[in-house]
């Protein structure tokens, strides 16, 4: 009986070692495979679809930002929200009506700096018919101003102005081009086309 018990123990031990070897041998992943899997589950970036963000002042909505995709980067030093698929911004007046709209193919909001940067085919248009086109506009939320150092085209009902650098208050009540390169009167342009 003692030999039989010893043989059973040896046989059980052999089966356990063989089973463990098969299990461990079947789990072969390269470091690259593990890193690829981990990168798919990036815990530093949250993704949101069909986003709408409202900014209010004294319980009144002043700005609405919308975009098809928003990536929220949870970086402790520099948290930021990114709109890689484009962004639209509606600006509201004191009565709650939209006073102007801005569209761009890319948007970025730097949380700690209170700064919004829009790039690539940026177009701002007011309900009065004024339009600003540039490759980049920056909204400084603290100073309540919008500016760029890039080339800009401003279209008004009576003229088109070309230049470099632009700044305005966030309501676009005041604006100026830093270096005007050209100015066309719309009346003159219409006469030339006739």
C-alpha positions as CSV (number, residue, x, y, z in Angstrom):
1,X,0.0,0.0,0.0
2,X,2.9,2.3,0.8
3,X,4.5,1.8,-2.6
4,X,1.2,2.4,-4.3
5,X,0.7,5.7,-2.4
6,X,4.2,6.8,-3.3
7,X,3.7,5.9,-7.0
8,X,0.4,7.9,-7.0
9,X,2.2,10.9,-5.5
10,X,5.0,10.7,-8.1
11,X,2.4,10.3,-10.9
12,X,0.4,13.3,-9.5
13,X,3.6,15.4,-9.3
14,X,4.5,14.5,-12.9
15,X,1.0,15.5,-14.1
16,X,1.1,18.8,-12.3
17,X,4.6,19.7,-13.7
18,X,3.6,18.6,-17.2
19,X,0.3,20.6,-17.0
20,X,2.0,23.7,-15.7
21,X,4.7,23.4,-18.4
22,X,2.0,23.2,-21.1
23,X,0.0,26.1,-19.6
24,X,3.1,28.4,-19.3
25,X,4.4,27.3,-22.7
26,X,1.1,28.4,-24.3
27,X,1.3,31.9,-22.9
28,X,4.0,33.4,-25.0
29,X,3.5,37.1,-25.8
30,X,6.2,39.4,-27.0
31,X,6.8,42.7,-25.3
32,X,5.5,44.5,-28.5
33,X,2.2,42.5,-28.4
34,X,1.7,43.5,-24.7
35,X,2.5,47.2,-25.4
36,X,0.1,47.2,-28.4
37,X,-2.7,45.9,-26.3
38,X,-2.0,48.4,-23.5
39,X,-1.9,51.3,-25.9
40,X,-5.4,50.4,-27.1
41,X,-6.6,51.0,-23.6
42,X,-4.9,54.4,-23.0
43,X,-6.0,55.5,-19.5
44,X,-4.6,59.0,-20.1
45,X,-7.1,59.9,-22.8
46,X,-10.9,59.9,-22.6
47,X,-12.9,60.0,-25.8
48,X,-16.3,61.6,-26.2
49,X,-18.5,61.7,-29.3
50,X,-21.0,64.4,-30.3
51,X,-19.8,66.8,-27.7
52,X,-21.5,70.0,-26.6
53,X,-19.8,72.4,-24.0
54,X,-21.5,75.5,-22.7
55,X,-19.8,78.5,-21.1
56,X,-22.0,80.8,-19.1
57,X,-21.5,84.2,-17.4
58,X,-24.0,85.3,-14.7
59,X,-26.2,82.3,-15.5
60,X,-26.4,83.2,-19.2
61,X,-25.0,81.0,-21.9
62,X,-22.3,83.0,-23.8
63,X,-20.5,80.3,-25.8
64,X,-21.4,76.8,-27.1
65,X,-18.7,74.5,-28.4
66,X,-19.7,71.4,-30.4
67,X,-17.7,68.7,-32.2
68,X,-18.1,65.2,-33.4
69,X,-15.1,63.9,-31.3
70,X,-13.4,65.3,-28.3
71,X,-10.2,63.7,-26.7
72,X,-9.7,64.7,-23.1
73,X,-6.0,64.3,-22.3
74,X,-5.6,63.7,-18.5
75,X,-2.0,64.9,-18.3
76,X,-1.6,66.3,-14.8
77,X,0.7,69.1,-15.9
78,X,-1.1,70.1,-19.0
79,X,-4.7,68.7,-19.2
80,X,-6.3,69.6,-22.5
81,X,-9.3,68.9,-24.7
82,X,-8.7,68.2,-28.4
83,X,-11.2,68.3,-31.3
84,X,-9.4,66.4,-34.0
85,X,-12.4,66.1,-36.3
86,X,-13.4,69.8,-36.3
87,X,-15.2,72.2,-34.0
88,X,-18.0,74.7,-34.2
89,X,-18.5,77.6,-31.8
90,X,-21.6,79.7,-31.3
91,X,-21.3,83.1,-29.5
92,X,-24.5,84.4,-27.8
93,X,-25.5,88.0,-27.1
94,X,-27.1,89.3,-23.9
95,X,-30.6,88.4,-25.3
96,X,-29.6,84.8,-25.8
97,X,-29.5,85.0,-29.6
98,X,-26.5,83.8,-31.7
99,X,-24.4,86.8,-32.7
100,X,-21.6,85.0,-34.5
101,X,-20.3,81.5,-35.4
102,X,-16.9,80.0,-35.8
103,X,-15.9,76.8,-37.6
104,X,-12.5,75.1,-37.9
105,X,-11.2,71.7,-38.8
106,X,-9.2,71.3,-35.6
107,X,-9.6,72.7,-32.0
108,X,-7.6,72.5,-28.8
109,X,-8.4,73.9,-25.3
110,X,-5.5,74.2,-22.9
111,X,-7.2,73.9,-19.5
112,X,-4.5,75.4,-17.2
113,X,-3.9,78.3,-19.6
114,X,-7.6,79.0,-20.3
115,X,-6.8,79.1,-24.0
116,X,-8.7,77.8,-27.0
117,X,-6.7,77.4,-30.3
118,X,-8.6,76.6,-33.5
119,X,-6.7,75.8,-36.7
120,X,-7.1,74.8,-40.3
121,X,-9.7,76.6,-42.4
122,X,-10.9,78.8,-39.6
123,X,-14.0,80.9,-40.5
124,X,-15.8,83.3,-38.1
125,X,-19.0,84.9,-39.3
126,X,-21.3,87.5,-37.6
127,X,-25.0,87.9,-38.1
128,X,-24.2,91.4,-39.5
129,X,-22.3,89.8,-42.4
130,X,-18.7,90.3,-41.3
131,X,-16.4,87.3,-41.9
132,X,-12.9,86.5,-40.8
133,X,-10.8,83.8,-42.4
134,X,-7.5,82.5,-41.1
135,X,-5.4,79.4,-40.6
136,X,-5.4,80.0,-36.8
137,X,-7.3,81.9,-34.1
138,X,-6.5,81.9,-30.4
139,X,-9.1,82.7,-27.7
140,X,-7.6,83.9,-24.4
141,X,-10.4,83.3,-21.9
142,X,-8.7,85.2,-19.1
143,X,-8.1,88.3,-21.1
144,X,-11.3,87.9,-23.1
145,X,-9.6,88.4,-26.4
146,X,-9.2,86.6,-29.7
147,X,-6.0,87.0,-31.8
148,X,-3.7,85.5,-34.4
149,X,-0.3,86.3,-35.9
150,X,-1.2,84.5,-39.1
151,X,-2.5,85.8,-42.4
152,X,-6.2,86.9,-42.2
153,X,-8.9,88.0,-44.6
154,X,-11.8,90.2,-43.2
155,X,-14.9,90.5,-45.4
156,X,-17.3,93.3,-44.6
157,X,-20.4,94.3,-46.5
158,X,-18.5,97.2,-48.1
159,X,-14.9,96.0,-48.2
160,X,-12.4,93.1,-48.1
161,X,-9.2,93.6,-46.0
162,X,-6.0,91.4,-46.2
163,X,-3.3,91.4,-43.6
164,X,-1.2,89.7,-41.0
165,X,-2.1,89.5,-37.3
166,X,-5.5,90.2,-35.9
167,X,-7.0,90.9,-32.5
168,X,-10.5,91.4,-31.1
169,X,-12.4,91.3,-27.9
170,X,-14.2,88.0,-27.4
171,X,-17.5,89.5,-28.5
172,X,-15.9,90.9,-31.7
173,X,-17.2,94.4,-30.8
174,X,-13.7,95.8,-31.3
175,X,-11.2,94.3,-33.8
176,X,-8.1,95.4,-35.8
177,X,-5.6,93.9,-38.2
178,X,-2.0,94.5,-37.1
179,X,-0.4,94.8,-40.6
180,X,-2.8,95.6,-43.5
181,X,-1.5,94.4,-46.8
182,X,-4.5,95.4,-49.0
183,X,-8.0,96.7,-49.0
184,X,-10.7,96.4,-51.7
185,X,-13.9,98.3,-51.7
186,X,-16.8,96.0,-52.7
187,X,-18.4,98.8,-54.8
188,X,-15.2,99.1,-56.9
189,X,-14.9,95.3,-57.2
190,X,-18.5,95.0,-58.4
191,X,-17.9,97.8,-61.0
192,X,-14.8,95.9,-62.3
193,X,-16.8,92.7,-62.7
194,X,-19.6,94.4,-64.8
